[in-house]
Amino acid sequence: MKDKSKLKRDARIKKKIRIRKRLSGTSERPRLVVYRSNMHISAQIVNDDNHEVICSASSFAKDLRASLKDKSKSDFSLSVGKSIAEKAKAKGVKAVVFDRNGFIYHGRVKILADACRKNGLEF
């Protein structure tokens, strides 16, 4: 019998597959993918037509790690959302499709999405 963490992970993967059947990023409107682990959060903007990552940001990246020392996980999400929005605007991306990657739109995922919206990304 599987333990509880495996069951939760498998349920998230099933949700992710269902979502990705209908969701894809184009060059006009790339996909903003969020991944959340127990300690960190990361986001990347992907163009599925060309199979390329336009930009990415994560709480364990060197540019954000120093400023996030002794902060909460919610603060991680806030700064990663701000960082990915600024990088996207620098690359000329204004509108994205939000891919929550099977995670519930609540807590740290919602904070990241709100920070992206607040800093100029449209979705």
C-alpha positions as CSV (number, residue, x, y, z in Angstrom):
1,M,0.0,0.0,0.0
2,K,1.2,3.5,-0.9
3,D,1.9,6.0,1.9
4,K,0.0,9.3,2.1
5,S,2.6,11.4,0.5
6,K,2.8,9.2,-2.6
7,L,-1.0,9.3,-3.0
8,K,-1.0,13.1,-2.8
9,R,1.8,13.4,-5.3
10,D,0.1,11.0,-7.7
11,A,-3.2,13.0,-7.4
12,R,-1.2,16.2,-8.2
13,I,0.4,14.6,-11.3
14,K,-3.1,13.5,-12.5
15,K,-4.4,17.0,-12.1
16,K,-1.3,18.4,-13.9
17,I,-1.9,16.1,-16.9
18,R,-5.6,17.1,-17.1
19,I,-4.7,20.7,-17.1
20,R,-1.9,20.4,-19.7
21,K,-4.2,18.7,-22.2
22,R,-6.0,22.1,-22.6
23,L,-3.3,24.6,-21.7
24,S,-0.3,25.6,-23.8
25,G,1.9,28.6,-24.2
26,T,2.4,30.4,-27.5
27,S,4.8,33.1,-28.6
28,E,2.1,35.8,-28.0
29,R,1.0,34.4,-24.7
30,P,3.5,32.0,-23.1
31,R,2.8,29.8,-20.1
32,L,3.8,30.7,-16.5
33,V,4.6,27.5,-14.7
34,V,4.8,27.3,-10.9
35,Y,6.5,24.6,-8.9
36,R,6.2,24.5,-5.2
37,S,8.3,22.2,-2.9
38,N,8.2,22.0,0.9
39,M,10.9,24.7,1.2
40,H,11.1,26.6,-2.0
41,I,9.1,27.9,-4.9
42,S,10.0,28.4,-8.5
43,A,8.4,29.8,-11.7
44,Q,9.3,29.9,-15.3
45,I,7.8,31.3,-18.5
46,V,7.7,28.8,-21.3
47,N,7.0,29.1,-25.0
48,D,5.6,25.7,-25.9
49,D,5.7,26.4,-29.7
50,N,9.5,26.6,-29.7
51,H,10.0,24.5,-26.6
52,E,12.0,27.2,-24.9
53,V,12.2,28.7,-21.5
54,I,12.0,32.5,-21.8
55,C,12.9,33.3,-18.2
56,S,12.8,31.8,-14.8
57,A,13.1,32.7,-11.1
58,S,13.3,30.6,-8.0
59,S,13.8,31.1,-4.3
60,F,17.0,29.0,-4.3
61,A,18.6,31.0,-7.1
62,K,21.7,32.9,-6.2
63,D,20.3,36.3,-7.1
64,L,17.4,35.9,-4.6
65,R,18.9,33.6,-2.0
66,A,20.8,36.3,-0.1
67,S,17.8,38.7,0.2
68,L,15.5,35.9,1.4
69,K,17.6,34.7,4.3
70,D,15.5,34.4,7.5
71,K,12.3,35.1,5.6
72,S,9.1,33.0,5.5
73,K,8.0,30.8,2.6
74,S,5.3,33.4,1.8
75,D,7.9,36.0,1.4
76,F,9.8,33.6,-0.9
77,S,6.7,33.5,-3.1
78,L,6.2,37.2,-3.1
79,S,9.8,38.0,-4.2
80,V,9.8,35.2,-6.8
81,G,6.6,36.6,-8.3
82,K,8.0,40.1,-8.4
83,S,11.3,38.8,-10.0
84,I,9.6,36.7,-12.7
85,A,7.3,39.6,-13.6
86,E,10.3,42.0,-14.0
87,K,12.3,39.5,-16.0
88,A,9.3,38.9,-18.3
89,K,8.7,42.6,-18.9
90,A,12.4,42.9,-19.8
91,K,12.0,40.2,-22.4
92,G,8.8,41.9,-23.8
93,V,6.2,39.5,-22.3
94,K,3.1,41.2,-21.1
95,A,0.4,38.5,-21.0
96,V,0.8,34.9,-19.9
97,V,-1.3,31.7,-19.3
98,F,-1.1,30.7,-15.7
99,D,-0.2,27.0,-15.1
100,R,-0.5,26.0,-11.5
101,N,1.1,22.6,-12.3
102,G,-1.6,20.6,-10.4
103,F,-1.1,22.6,-7.2
104,I,-4.2,24.1,-5.5
105,Y,-4.6,27.9,-6.2
106,H,-4.2,28.8,-2.6
107,G,-1.4,30.0,-0.2
108,R,2.0,30.3,-1.8
109,V,0.8,29.7,-5.3
110,K,-1.8,32.4,-5.0
111,I,0.7,34.8,-3.4
112,L,3.1,34.3,-6.4
113,A,0.3,34.9,-8.9
114,D,-0.9,38.0,-7.2
115,A,2.7,39.4,-7.1
116,C,3.0,38.7,-10.8
117,R,-0.2,40.6,-11.5
118,K,0.8,43.5,-9.2
119,N,4.1,43.9,-11.1
120,G,2.6,44.0,-14.6
121,L,1.9,40.5,-15.9
122,E,-1.6,39.9,-17.3
123,F,-3.5,36.6,-16.9
